[in-house]
Amino acid sequence: MLSCFNLKPFNRCFLLCIMFVFCAKSTFSQSISLRELLATPYVGKIVAASKANRLAFAVNDSGHRNIYYVQGPAYKMHKITAFDSDDAQEISSLAMSADGKWVIFVRGGDHGANTAPVATNSASLVKATSIEIYSYNVEENRLYTIGLGNYPSFHPDGKHITYSRSGQVWTAPLDKDNGGKQLFHVRGIASNMQWSPDGSKLAFVAKRGDYSFIGIFSTMSNRIKWISPSFYTDAFPQWSPKGDKLAFVRREAVGGPLDSLTSFSYQPWSIRIADVSTGESKEIYKAATKREATFPRIAGQVNLQWKHADYITFMSYEDGWPHLYRLDSRNNKVQQLTKGTFEVNDFAYNNAGTKIVFAANNGLDTYDFERSHIGVVDVESTAMSMISNGEGIEMAPFYFNNDNLIGFRSSTYNSPPQPNIYDMASKKNIAVGNALFDDKDNDFVRPEQVFITAEDGIKSSAQLFKPRNGKSNGAALVYIHGGPRRQMYLGWHHSDYYFNDYIVNQYLAQLGYTVLSINYRMGTGYGFDFQHPDSSGNLGASEYLDVLAAGKWLQQQKGIDPAKVGLFGGSYGGYLTAMGLAKNSDIFKVGVDIHGVHNRQRKQNPDFYAPDFELASRLNWDSSPSRWVDSWQSPVLLIHADDDQNVAFSQSIDLYKRLKSRNIAVEALVIPDENHHWQMFENLVNVKEATVEFLNRKLHNNK
């Protein structure tokens, strides 16, 4: 059985190579600064060659974002890019060819934005930035600049890539600088490009405002073939393994009369199969008409795949939890592949399309619902088994090297996410990275699992960071994650945003704070009902009851001064921080609100009038921190960057003006040109240091 808690012994040859990246960052003592902790290298997406023992992954080392390449069995690491200054340009869309000879990636933009990615300039460079695609030839050790574009994928010939540029489909050879050209012209915005297995046809989605069509471009025709065009939104095209059929998802088009703005809105969807030669399609699956079977609000949404000759797979919450389902393309029968009170959040097929490896908050330990482990399910027999256990957190698994190996990222409470491998034959794991924080020589505390019950009876899960050796300063903090569709774990988080927040929580514990990280309702990991509670969000903010209960719970704990409880968080966590200060300054004596939403009012659309608009408007306003500023008494630090593509900068302007007019103690940290994800390292450090300094000064009187 694979256990990622014990990451030693690891490959010494690899260790010698990786040490130059992680040197001087492997020991955490009480004298280490927050800046040094935030400089911990972050290992992002890991990709591999399906038919070779080769991997590549992205590393953010204090803002220096680069790609590293590893080849087995020695696993000697090579840094293949030289972006050695912090110009705040992220790396995304990392992929490796099937033979492992090519690596492609995108540099620039903010791909975590709520809007379509645009070039960002968080470093305030005097030269305009761009979003560009690169390719790297492993054997020639050469980097090529493909040019402007986004979302690249390999063509089946292994020599070209297909990508998006200005809403159109482009193609380029892998081995030529700036060799791209537009493949064809289409009205609307083209996305979801999928080549047929033989590389002769390209299926894509043409987004045209309120609706979308699926089209097929053929190298043998001068016309686009449209697949069952209708008054719907069609998306997620998937070729059959033979390339003669196309599966896709159909939903209602946007628009039309609104029945209600204040009740749950079921979104129907179906799966259809089209005959590529005729363009005609037929429905083979229709989601059940119940709340849980609504169009899923998870990463990848339906996650439609057609890798097996007979079976199509998709994700649904139909049984109350997000699971994998198998749809037989021959007789339309559906069978659930993964079962249990856990969430499947990452999965990948083997080459044959017969097995799926996935990550889920499931395992043998009582508290594995607050971790993530690796499992495998057989698509044909439906047999499922978990192949990892222990106190580790394993995510984003994939098959490679002709399905002989499974790659993934692993972390523990004191070791950050890093590459790891599971050998299918020996059933043993191979650590592809050294443990950055050894539990014998660092001061990270092991988070404890606790449960909080709100006044309406809803129970939430939380992680408690106690000061080392019980040396509490009497102050306590509620940490509130963003999203809200997120889950914090009993260890180091794999998302870069929460990777850094986990560091801050640990650092505060070293300073003597008791920190409670609350997984409030609306979050993922606990089933459909918990994720879709009544009167939540802009219809009553019932999730705030969990934050309030967390504050009251802390006040009752031994060693906590009830007059020294504060709260902080970013994005949706910033919103709930502001709600806490506005509604319960009697409990929360200080707060740091980082790019939160503060005014949830919205204007009526005259084209789509809803009969309950007045009720919705009142609920929206009652769910806004700006509504409750008259009862706000506690000091607050507002932090916001003005190129935020997720939360409008005006949200903080609105709240700041209201607080100033009422003489509330409000301080501000504004960062020009930065976005929601602190892409420049100095800005990240500035935000986190300002957070800790403000809490110390206002709550603990530390200078």
C-alpha positions as CSV (number, residue, x, y, z in Angstrom):
1,M,0.0,0.0,0.0
2,L,1.2,3.5,-0.8
3,S,1.7,5.9,2.1
4,C,2.8,9.4,1.3
5,F,3.3,10.4,4.9
6,N,6.7,8.8,5.0
7,L,8.5,10.2,2.0
8,K,11.9,8.6,2.7
9,P,14.0,7.0,1.5
10,F,14.0,9.0,-1.7
11,N,16.2,8.8,-4.8
12,R,19.6,10.2,-3.9
13,C,20.4,11.1,-7.4
14,F,17.3,13.1,-7.7
15,L,17.9,14.7,-4.3
16,L,21.3,16.1,-5.3
17,C,19.6,17.8,-8.3
18,I,16.5,19.1,-6.4
19,M,18.5,20.5,-3.5
20,F,19.6,23.5,-5.5
21,V,15.9,24.5,-5.8
22,F,15.0,23.9,-2.2
23,C,18.4,24.7,-0.5
24,A,18.3,26.6,2.7
25,K,14.5,26.2,2.9
26,S,14.2,22.8,4.5
27,T,14.3,23.7,8.2
28,F,11.7,25.8,10.1
29,S,12.8,27.1,13.4
30,Q,11.2,29.7,15.6
31,S,13.5,32.3,14.2
32,I,12.4,31.8,10.6
33,S,10.6,34.7,9.0
34,L,7.2,34.7,7.3
35,R,9.0,35.8,4.1
36,E,11.3,32.7,4.3
37,L,8.3,30.4,4.8
38,L,6.5,32.0,1.8
39,A,9.6,31.4,-0.3
40,T,8.9,27.6,0.0
41,P,8.9,26.4,-3.6
42,Y,5.4,25.6,-4.9
43,V,5.2,22.5,-7.2
44,G,2.2,23.1,-9.5
45,K,0.8,20.9,-12.2
46,I,2.6,17.6,-12.9
47,V,2.3,16.0,-16.4
48,A,3.8,12.8,-17.9
49,A,4.3,10.8,-21.1
50,S,1.6,8.2,-21.5
51,K,4.1,5.9,-23.3
52,A,7.4,6.8,-21.6
53,N,8.9,7.2,-18.1
54,R,9.1,11.0,-18.3
55,L,7.5,13.8,-16.3
56,A,7.5,17.5,-16.2
57,F,6.2,19.9,-13.6
58,A,6.0,23.7,-12.8
59,V,7.8,25.2,-9.8
60,N,7.2,28.7,-8.4
61,D,10.3,29.6,-6.4
62,S,9.8,33.0,-4.9
63,G,8.1,34.2,-8.1
64,H,10.6,32.6,-10.4
65,R,8.2,30.2,-12.4
66,N,9.9,27.5,-14.4
67,I,9.4,24.0,-15.8
68,Y,11.4,21.0,-14.6
69,Y,11.8,17.7,-16.5
70,V,12.4,14.3,-15.0
71,Q,13.2,11.0,-16.6
72,G,13.1,7.6,-14.9
73,P,14.4,5.4,-13.5
74,A,17.1,7.8,-12.3
75,Y,14.7,10.7,-12.0
76,K,17.4,13.3,-12.4
77,M,15.8,16.7,-12.6
78,H,16.5,19.3,-15.3
79,K,15.4,22.9,-15.3
80,I,14.3,23.5,-18.9
81,T,13.3,27.1,-18.7
82,A,15.2,30.2,-17.5
83,F,12.5,32.6,-16.4
84,D,14.7,33.8,-13.5
85,S,13.1,37.1,-12.5
86,D,9.8,37.7,-10.8
87,D,7.8,39.3,-13.7
88,A,4.6,37.8,-12.2
89,Q,3.8,35.8,-15.3
90,E,2.1,32.5,-14.4
91,I,2.6,29.2,-16.2
92,S,-0.5,27.2,-17.2
93,S,-1.7,24.5,-19.7
94,L,1.4,22.4,-19.1
95,A,1.3,19.2,-21.2
96,M,3.7,16.5,-22.4
97,S,3.6,14.5,-25.6
98,A,2.8,10.7,-25.5
99,D,6.4,9.9,-26.2
100,G,7.8,12.4,-23.8
101,K,9.8,14.3,-26.4
102,W,7.9,17.5,-26.2
103,V,6.6,19.8,-23.4
104,I,4.2,22.7,-24.1
105,F,3.0,25.4,-21.8
106,V,1.5,28.9,-21.7
107,R,3.1,31.8,-20.0
108,G,1.1,34.9,-18.9
109,G,-2.4,35.9,-17.9
110,D,-4.5,35.0,-14.9
111,H,-6.2,31.6,-15.5
112,G,-7.9,31.6,-12.1
113,A,-10.0,34.7,-13.1
114,N,-13.8,34.6,-13.3
115,T,-13.5,36.2,-16.8
116,A,-11.7,35.0,-19.9
117,P,-7.9,35.2,-19.3
118,V,-6.3,38.5,-20.4
119,A,-2.6,39.6,-20.1
120,T,-1.8,40.8,-16.6
121,N,1.0,43.0,-15.4
122,S,1.2,42.6,-11.6
123,A,4.9,43.7,-11.6
124,S,3.9,47.1,-13.2
125,L,6.4,46.5,-16.0
126,V,6.7,49.4,-18.4
127,K,6.4,47.0,-21.4
128,A,3.1,45.4,-22.1
129,T,2.7,41.8,-21.2
130,S,1.1,39.0,-23.3
131,I,-0.1,35.4,-23.1
132,E,2.3,33.2,-25.1
133,I,2.7,29.5,-25.9
134,Y,6.0,27.7,-25.7
135,S,7.3,24.3,-26.7
136,Y,10.4,22.5,-25.5
137,N,12.2,19.6,-27.3
138,V,13.5,17.4,-24.5
139,E,16.1,15.6,-26.6
140,E,17.5,18.7,-28.3
141,N,17.2,20.8,-25.1
142,R,15.7,23.6,-27.1
143,L,12.9,26.0,-26.2
144,Y,10.6,27.4,-29.0
145,T,8.3,30.5,-28.8
146,I,5.2,29.5,-30.6
147,G,3.7,33.0,-30.2
148,L,0.5,34.6,-28.9
149,G,-2.2,32.1,-27.9
150,N,-3.8,30.1,-25.1
151,Y,-5.0,26.5,-24.3
152,P,-2.7,24.5,-26.5
153,S,-3.1,20.7,-27.1
154,F,-1.1,18.2,-29.1
155,H,-2.3,17.1,-32.5
156,P,-2.4,13.3,-32.9
157,D,0.6,13.5,-35.3
158,G,2.8,14.5,-32.4
159,K,4.3,17.3,-34.5
160,H,1.8,20.1,-34.2
161,I,-0.3,21.9,-31.6
162,T,-3.8,23.4,-31.8
163,Y,-4.6,26.4,-29.7
164,S,-6.9,29.4,-29.2
165,R,-6.1,32.9,-30.4
166,S,-8.6,35.8,-30.3
167,G,-11.4,33.3,-30.2
168,Q,-10.3,31.4,-33.3
169,V,-8.5,28.0,-33.8
170,W,-4.8,28.2,-34.7
171,T,-2.2,25.5,-35.4
172,A,1.6,25.6,-35.3
173,P,4.5,23.2,-35.7
174,L,6.2,22.3,-32.4
175,D,9.7,23.0,-33.8
176,K,9.4,26.5,-35.2
177,D,9.4,29.9,-33.5
178,N,6.3,32.1,-34.4
179,G,5.1,29.5,-37.0
180,G,1.4,29.6,-36.1
181,K,-1.4,30.2,-38.5
182,Q,-5.2,30.3,-38.3
183,L,-6.7,26.9,-39.1
184,F,-10.1,28.1,-40.1
185,H,-12.5,31.0,-39.5
186,V,-15.7,30.6,-37.4
187,R,-18.3,33.0,-36.1
188,G,-18.4,33.3,-32.3
189,I,-15.7,32.1,-29.9
190,A,-14.2,28.6,-30.6
191,S,-13.3,26.4,-27.6
192,N,-13.2,22.8,-26.4
193,M,-11.1,21.7,-29.4
194,Q,-10.9,17.9,-29.8
195,W,-9.1,16.1,-32.7
196,S,-10.4,12.8,-34.0
197,P,-8.2,9.8,-33.3
198,D,-6.8,9.9,-36.8
199,G,-6.2,13.7,-36.8
200,S,-8.3,14.4,-39.8
201,K,-11.2,16.2,-38.1
202,L,-11.5,18.7,-35.3
203,A,-14.6,19.0,-33.1
204,F,-15.1,22.3,-31.3
205,V,-17.7,24.5,-29.6
206,A,-18.7,27.7,-31.1
207,K,-20.0,30.0,-28.4
208,R,-22.4,32.6,-29.7
209,G,-23.7,34.5,-26.7
210,D,-26.7,32.8,-25.1
211,Y,-26.2,29.5,-27.0
212,S,-23.5,27.4,-28.6
213,F,-23.1,24.9,-31.4
214,I,-20.8,22.0,-32.0
215,G,-18.9,22.1,-35.3
216,I,-16.5,19.8,-37.1
217,F,-13.6,21.1,-39.2
218,S,-12.2,18.6,-41.7
219,T,-9.0,18.9,-43.6
220,M,-10.8,17.4,-46.6
221,S,-13.6,20.0,-46.7
222,N,-13.9,23.8,-47.1
223,R,-17.1,23.9,-44.9
224,I,-17.8,23.4,-41.2
225,K,-20.2,20.6,-40.5
226,W,-22.6,21.5,-37.7
227,I,-23.8,18.8,-35.3
228,S,-27.6,18.9,-34.6
229,P,-27.8,22.7,-34.3
230,S,-30.7,23.8,-32.1
231,F,-32.0,26.3,-29.5
232,Y,-29.6,24.9,-26.8
233,T,-26.2,25.2,-25.4
234,D,-24.1,22.2,-26.7
235,A,-20.6,21.6,-25.3
236,F,-17.9,19.1,-24.2
237,P,-17.5,17.1,-27.5
238,Q,-15.8,13.7,-27.2
239,W,-14.9,11.4,-30.1
240,S,-15.6,7.7,-29.9
241,P,-12.3,5.6,-30.0
242,K,-13.1,4.8,-33.7
243,G,-13.7,8.4,-34.6
244,D,-17.1,7.7,-36.3
245,K,-19.3,9.1,-33.5
246,L,-19.3,12.2,-31.3
247,A,-20.7,12.5,-27.8
248,F,-21.6,15.8,-26.3
249,V,-23.6,17.5,-23.5
250,R,-26.8,19.5,-24.2
251,R,-28.2,22.2,-21.8
252,E,-30.9,24.9,-22.1
253,A,-29.7,28.1,-23.7
254,V,-29.4,31.2,-21.5
255,G,-32.3,33.6,-21.4
256,G,-36.1,33.3,-21.4
257,P,-38.5,34.1,-18.5
258,L,-37.3,33.6,-14.9
259,D,-39.6,31.8,-12.5
260,S,-37.7,32.7,-9.4
261,L,-34.5,34.4,-8.1
262,T,-34.9,33.1,-4.6
263,S,-35.5,29.3,-5.0
264,F,-33.2,26.5,-6.1
265,S,-32.9,26.5,-9.9
266,Y,-32.6,23.0,-11.3
267,Q,-30.5,22.9,-14.6
268,P,-31.5,20.0,-16.8
269,W,-28.9,18.4,-19.1
270,S,-28.4,15.4,-21.3
271,I,-25.8,13.4,-23.2
272,R,-26.3,12.9,-26.9
273,I,-24.4,10.8,-29.5
274,A,-24.0,12.1,-33.1
275,D,-23.2,10.2,-36.2
276,V,-20.3,12.2,-37.7
277,S,-21.1,11.4,-41.3
278,T,-24.7,12.7,-41.1
279,G,-24.4,15.2,-38.2
280,E,-27.6,13.9,-36.7
281,S,-27.7,13.1,-33.0
282,K,-29.9,11.2,-30.5
283,E,-30.3,11.5,-26.7
284,I,-28.8,8.6,-24.8
285,Y,-29.0,10.0,-21.3
286,K,-31.1,12.5,-19.5
287,A,-30.3,13.7,-16.0
288,A,-33.0,12.8,-13.4
289,T,-35.3,15.7,-12.5
290,K,-34.2,16.1,-8.9
291,R,-32.0,18.6,-7.1
292,E,-29.0,16.4,-6.8
293,A,-28.9,15.6,-10.6
294,T,-28.8,19.2,-11.7
295,F,-25.9,20.2,-13.9
296,P,-22.9,19.7,-11.6
297,R,-21.0,22.7,-10.1
298,I,-17.7,21.0,-9.8
299,A,-14.3,21.3,-11.5
300,G,-14.8,20.1,-15.1
301,Q,-18.5,20.1,-14.6
302,V,-19.9,16.9,-16.3
303,N,-16.3,15.7,-17.1
304,L,-17.6,13.8,-20.2
305,Q,-15.0,11.2,-21.5
306,W,-15.2,8.5,-24.1
307,K,-12.0,6.4,-23.8
308,H,-13.4,2.9,-23.8
309,A,-14.9,1.4,-27.0
310,D,-18.3,0.9,-25.4
311,Y,-18.5,3.1,-22.3
312,I,-18.8,6.9,-21.9
313,T,-18.2,8.2,-18.4
314,F,-19.4,11.4,-16.6
315,M,-19.7,13.0,-13.2
316,S,-22.9,13.6,-11.3
317,Y,-24.2,14.4,-7.8
318,E,-27.2,12.2,-8.4
319,D,-26.8,10.1,-5.3
320,G,-25.9,13.1,-3.2
321,W,-22.1,12.9,-3.8
322,P,-20.0,13.8,-6.8
323,H,-19.2,10.4,-8.4
324,L,-18.2,8.7,-11.7
325,Y,-20.9,7.0,-13.8
326,R,-20.6,4.7,-16.8
327,L,-23.0,5.1,-19.7
328,D,-23.2,2.1,-22.2
329,S,-23.2,3.6,-25.7
330,R,-24.8,0.4,-27.0
331,N,-27.9,0.2,-24.8
332,N,-27.9,3.5,-22.9
333,K,-27.7,1.8,-19.5
334,V,-26.1,3.8,-16.7
335,Q,-24.1,2.3,-13.8
336,Q,-22.4,4.1,-10.9
337,L,-18.6,3.5,-10.8
338,T,-17.6,5.1,-7.5
339,K,-19.8,4.9,-4.4
340,G,-19.7,6.2,-0.9
341,T,-19.9,9.3,1.2
342,F,-16.9,11.0,-0.5
343,E,-16.1,13.3,-3.3
344,V,-14.2,12.4,-6.5
345,N,-12.3,15.5,-7.6
346,D,-9.6,14.4,-10.0
347,F,-9.4,11.5,-12.4
348,A,-7.6,10.1,-15.5
349,Y,-7.8,7.1,-17.8
350,N,-5.2,4.5,-18.6
351,N,-4.2,4.1,-22.3
352,A,-6.7,1.2,-22.9
353,G,-9.6,3.2,-21.4
354,T,-10.3,0.3,-19.0
355,K,-9.3,1.8,-15.7
356,I,-9.7,5.2,-14.1
357,V,-7.4,6.5,-11.3
358,F,-8.9,9.2,-9.1
359,A,-8.5,11.3,-6.0
360,A,-11.1,11.4,-3.3
361,N,-11.5,12.3,0.4
362,N,-11.9,8.7,1.3
363,G,-9.8,6.2,3.2
364,L,-9.4,3.9,6.2
365,D,-8.8,6.6,8.9
366,T,-11.7,8.3,10.7
367,Y,-10.6,11.7,9.5
368,D,-9.8,10.8,5.8
369,F,-12.8,12.9,4.8
370,E,-10.5,15.8,5.6
371,R,-7.7,14.5,3.4
372,S,-7.4,13.1,-0.2
373,H,-6.2,9.7,-1.3
374,I,-5.8,7.8,-4.6
375,G,-8.2,5.2,-5.8
376,V,-8.7,3.1,-9.0
377,V,-11.9,1.8,-10.5
378,D,-12.2,-0.7,-13.3
379,V,-14.6,0.7,-16.0
380,E,-15.7,-2.8,-17.1
381,S,-16.1,-4.7,-13.9
382,T,-16.8,-1.5,-11.8
383,A,-14.5,-2.9,-9.0
384,M,-13.1,0.0,-7.0
385,S,-10.1,0.1,-4.5
386,M,-8.1,2.8,-2.7
387,I,-4.3,2.4,-3.2
388,S,-3.1,5.1,-0.8
389,N,-3.6,5.7,2.9
390,G,-2.0,7.4,5.9
391,E,-1.8,11.0,7.0
392,G,-0.8,12.2,3.5
393,I,-2.8,14.2,1.0
394,E,-2.6,12.9,-2.5
395,M,-4.1,14.6,-5.5
396,A,-4.2,14.9,-9.3
397,P,-3.2,11.3,-10.2
398,F,-2.5,10.1,-13.8
399,Y,-1.2,7.0,-15.5
400,F,2.1,7.1,-17.5
401,N,4.9,4.9,-18.8
402,N,2.5,2.6,-20.6
403,D,0.2,2.4,-17.5
404,N,3.0,0.9,-15.4
405,L,3.2,4.0,-13.1
406,I,0.8,6.4,-11.5
407,G,2.0,10.0,-10.9
408,F,0.5,12.4,-8.4
409,R,1.2,15.2,-6.0
410,S,1.5,14.5,-2.3
411,S,1.8,16.5,0.9
412,T,1.6,16.1,4.7
413,Y,0.9,18.6,7.5
414,N,4.7,19.5,7.5
415,S,5.7,18.7,3.9
416,P,4.5,20.8,1.0
417,P,3.1,19.3,-2.2
418,Q,5.7,17.5,-4.4
419,P,5.9,14.9,-7.2
420,N,5.4,11.3,-6.3
421,I,5.1,8.0,-8.2
422,Y,3.3,4.7,-7.4
423,D,4.7,1.6,-9.1
424,M,1.8,-0.7,-10.2
425,A,3.9,-3.8,-10.3
426,S,5.6,-3.5,-6.9
427,K,2.8,-1.6,-5.3
428,K,5.3,0.8,-3.8
429,N,5.8,4.5,-4.1
430,I,8.8,6.3,-5.4
431,A,9.4,9.8,-4.0
432,V,10.3,12.2,-6.8
433,G,11.1,15.0,-4.4
434,N,12.6,15.4,-1.0
435,A,10.5,16.3,2.0
436,L,11.0,20.0,2.5
437,F,9.9,20.0,6.1
438,D,11.1,16.9,8.1
439,D,8.8,16.4,11.1
440,K,11.8,16.0,13.4
441,D,13.3,19.4,12.8
442,N,10.5,21.8,12.1
443,D,7.9,23.6,14.2
444,F,4.8,23.1,12.2
445,V,2.0,21.9,14.3
446,R,-0.2,18.9,13.4
447,P,-3.7,20.4,12.8
448,E,-6.4,18.8,14.9
449,Q,-9.8,17.8,13.6
450,V,-12.8,19.5,15.4
451,F,-16.5,20.0,14.7
452,I,-18.5,23.1,15.2
453,T,-22.3,23.2,15.4
454,A,-24.1,26.4,14.4
455,E,-27.3,27.7,16.1
456,D,-29.5,26.2,13.4
457,G,-28.0,22.7,14.1
458,I,-25.7,22.5,11.0
459,K,-22.4,20.8,11.9
460,S,-19.2,22.0,10.2
461,S,-15.7,20.6,10.1
462,A,-12.6,22.6,11.1
463,Q,-8.9,22.2,11.6
464,L,-7.4,23.6,14.8
465,F,-3.9,24.9,14.9
466,K,-2.7,25.0,18.5
467,P,0.3,26.9,19.6
468,R,3.4,24.8,19.9
469,N,3.9,23.4,23.5
470,G,0.7,25.0,24.6
471,K,2.4,28.5,24.7
472,S,-0.8,30.4,23.9
473,N,-0.8,34.2,23.9
474,G,-4.5,34.1,24.7
475,A,-5.5,35.3,21.2
476,A,-7.5,33.2,18.7
477,L,-8.4,33.6,15.0
478,V,-11.0,32.2,12.7
479,Y,-9.5,31.6,9.3
480,I,-12.1,31.6,6.5
481,H,-11.2,30.1,3.1
482,G,-12.6,31.6,-0.2
483,G,-14.6,30.0,-3.0
484,P,-16.9,29.1,-1.3
485,R,-16.6,25.8,-3.1
486,R,-13.4,24.7,-1.4
487,Q,-12.2,22.3,1.3
488,M,-9.3,22.8,3.6
489,Y,-7.4,19.7,4.7
490,L,-5.5,18.3,7.7
491,G,-2.3,19.3,5.9
492,W,-0.7,21.4,3.3
493,H,-3.1,22.5,0.6
494,H,-2.3,21.8,-3.1
495,S,-3.8,25.0,-4.5
496,D,-1.3,27.8,-4.6
497,Y,-3.6,30.3,-3.0
498,Y,-4.3,28.1,0.0
499,F,-0.7,26.7,0.0
500,N,0.3,30.2,1.2
501,D,-2.7,30.6,3.5
502,Y,-1.7,27.3,5.2
503,I,1.8,28.8,5.8
504,V,0.2,31.9,7.4
505,N,-1.9,29.7,9.7
506,Q,1.2,27.7,10.8
507,Y,3.2,30.9,11.3
508,L,0.4,32.4,13.5
509,A,0.4,29.3,15.6
510,Q,4.2,29.8,16.1
511,L,3.5,33.3,17.4
512,G,1.1,31.9,20.0
513,Y,-2.2,32.2,18.3
514,T,-4.9,29.5,18.2
515,V,-6.1,29.4,14.7
516,L,-9.4,27.6,13.6
517,S,-9.8,27.0,9.9
518,I,-13.5,26.5,9.3
519,N,-15.0,24.5,6.4
520,Y,-18.3,26.3,6.4
521,R,-21.4,25.2,4.5
522,M,-21.4,25.7,0.8
523,G,-18.0,24.1,0.6
524,T,-17.1,20.9,-1.3
525,G,-16.2,17.5,0.2
526,Y,-19.4,16.9,2.3
527,G,-22.1,16.2,-0.2
528,F,-24.7,18.0,-2.2
529,D,-26.9,19.2,0.6
530,F,-24.0,20.7,2.5
531,Q,-22.8,22.5,-0.7
532,H,-26.4,23.7,-1.5
533,P,-27.8,24.8,1.9
534,D,-31.0,26.9,2.3
535,S,-30.8,30.7,2.6
536,S,-27.1,30.8,1.6
537,G,-25.0,33.2,-0.4
538,N,-26.9,36.3,-1.5
539,L,-30.2,34.8,-0.3
540,G,-29.4,35.1,3.4
541,A,-25.8,34.2,4.0
542,S,-26.7,31.2,6.3
543,E,-23.0,30.1,5.9
544,Y,-22.1,33.0,8.2
545,L,-23.7,31.1,11.1
546,D,-20.9,28.6,10.9
547,V,-18.3,31.4,11.2
548,L,-20.2,32.9,14.1
549,A,-20.3,29.5,15.8
550,A,-16.6,29.1,15.3
551,G,-15.9,32.4,17.0
552,K,-18.1,31.5,20.0
553,W,-16.5,28.0,20.2
554,L,-13.0,29.6,20.4
555,Q,-14.2,31.9,23.2
556,Q,-15.0,28.9,25.3
557,Q,-11.7,27.1,24.9
558,K,-9.2,26.9,27.7
559,G,-6.4,29.4,27.4
560,I,-8.3,31.7,25.0
561,D,-9.1,35.3,26.1
562,P,-12.8,35.8,24.9
563,A,-11.9,39.5,24.2
564,K,-9.1,38.5,21.9
565,V,-10.9,36.7,19.0
566,G,-10.5,37.9,15.5
567,L,-11.0,36.6,12.0
568,F,-9.5,36.9,8.5
569,G,-9.8,35.5,5.0
570,G,-9.6,36.2,1.3
571,S,-12.2,36.5,-1.5
572,Y,-15.3,34.7,-0.1
573,G,-13.4,34.5,3.1
574,G,-13.0,38.3,3.0
575,Y,-16.7,38.6,2.5
576,L,-17.5,36.5,5.6
577,T,-14.8,38.4,7.5
578,A,-16.7,41.6,6.8
579,M,-20.0,40.0,7.8
580,G,-18.5,38.9,11.1
581,L,-17.2,42.4,11.9
582,A,-20.4,44.1,10.7
583,K,-22.8,41.8,12.6
584,N,-20.8,40.6,15.6
585,S,-18.1,43.1,16.7
586,D,-19.0,41.9,20.2
587,I,-17.3,38.6,19.4
588,F,-14.8,39.4,16.6
589,K,-12.6,42.2,17.9
590,V,-10.4,42.6,14.7
591,G,-10.4,41.4,11.2
592,V,-8.4,41.4,7.9
593,D,-10.7,41.4,4.9
594,I,-8.8,40.5,1.7
595,H,-10.6,41.3,-1.6
596,G,-14.0,40.4,-0.3
597,V,-17.4,41.2,-1.8
598,H,-19.3,43.8,0.3
599,N,-22.4,44.8,-1.6
600,R,-24.4,42.0,-3.2
601,Q,-27.2,44.1,-4.7
602,R,-27.9,43.8,-8.4
603,K,-29.9,45.6,-10.9
604,Q,-33.1,44.2,-12.5
605,N,-32.7,43.1,-16.1
606,P,-35.7,44.5,-17.9
607,D,-35.6,41.6,-20.5
608,F,-35.8,38.9,-17.9
609,Y,-38.1,40.1,-15.1
610,A,-38.6,37.7,-12.2
611,P,-41.8,37.9,-10.1
612,D,-39.8,37.7,-6.9
613,F,-37.2,40.4,-7.8
614,E,-38.2,42.6,-4.9
615,L,-37.7,39.8,-2.4
616,A,-34.4,38.8,-4.0
617,S,-33.2,42.4,-3.9
618,R,-34.0,42.6,-0.1
619,L,-32.2,39.3,0.6
620,N,-29.2,40.4,-1.5
621,W,-28.9,43.6,0.5
622,D,-29.4,41.8,3.8
623,S,-26.6,39.5,2.8
624,S,-24.2,42.4,2.2
625,P,-21.7,43.6,4.8
626,S,-22.3,47.1,3.6
627,R,-25.9,46.8,4.9
628,W,-24.7,46.3,8.5
629,V,-22.0,48.9,8.9
630,D,-24.0,50.8,11.5
631,S,-23.3,48.0,14.0
632,W,-19.7,47.6,12.9
633,Q,-17.3,48.6,15.7
634,S,-14.1,46.5,15.4
635,P,-11.0,47.7,13.5
636,V,-10.4,46.2,10.1
637,L,-7.7,46.1,7.5
638,L,-9.0,46.1,3.9
639,I,-6.6,44.6,1.3
640,H,-7.4,44.7,-2.5
641,A,-5.5,44.9,-5.8
642,D,-7.0,47.0,-8.5
643,D,-6.6,44.5,-11.4
644,D,-8.7,41.9,-9.6
645,Q,-10.6,39.9,-12.2
646,N,-12.6,37.9,-9.6
647,V,-13.9,40.6,-7.2
648,A,-14.3,44.2,-8.4
649,F,-12.0,46.7,-6.8
650,S,-15.1,48.9,-6.3
651,Q,-16.4,46.4,-3.7
652,S,-13.7,47.6,-1.3
653,I,-14.1,51.2,-2.2
654,D,-17.8,50.9,-1.3
655,L,-17.1,49.5,2.1
656,Y,-14.1,51.8,2.8
657,K,-16.2,54.9,2.2
658,R,-19.1,53.6,4.4
659,L,-16.7,52.8,7.3
660,K,-14.8,56.1,7.1
661,S,-18.1,58.1,7.2
662,R,-18.9,56.3,10.5
663,N,-15.5,56.8,12.0
664,I,-14.7,53.1,12.1
665,A,-11.0,52.2,12.5
666,V,-10.3,51.1,9.0
667,E,-6.9,50.7,7.4
668,A,-6.2,49.9,3.7
669,L,-3.5,48.2,1.7
670,V,-4.0,48.8,-2.0
671,I,-1.8,47.2,-4.6
672,P,-1.9,48.7,-8.1
673,D,-1.8,46.3,-11.1
674,E,-1.9,43.1,-9.1
675,N,-4.8,40.6,-9.5
676,H,-6.7,38.2,-7.3
677,H,-3.9,35.7,-7.0
678,W,-0.9,37.7,-5.9
679,Q,1.3,36.7,-8.9
680,M,4.2,38.9,-7.9
681,F,6.1,37.4,-4.9
682,E,6.8,40.8,-3.3
683,N,3.1,41.6,-3.4
684,L,2.3,38.2,-1.8
685,V,4.8,38.8,1.0
686,N,3.5,42.3,1.5
687,V,-0.1,41.1,1.9
688,K,0.7,38.3,4.3
689,E,3.1,40.4,6.4
690,A,0.6,43.2,6.6
691,T,-2.1,40.7,7.7
692,V,0.1,39.4,10.6
693,E,1.3,42.8,11.6
694,F,-2.2,44.2,11.8
695,L,-3.5,41.3,13.8
696,N,-0.5,41.6,16.2
697,R,-0.9,45.3,16.6
698,K,-4.7,45.3,17.1
699,L,-5.3,42.0,18.8
700,H,-2.2,41.0,20.7
701,N,-0.4,44.4,21.1
702,N,2.8,43.0,19.6
703,K,4.9,45.8,18.0
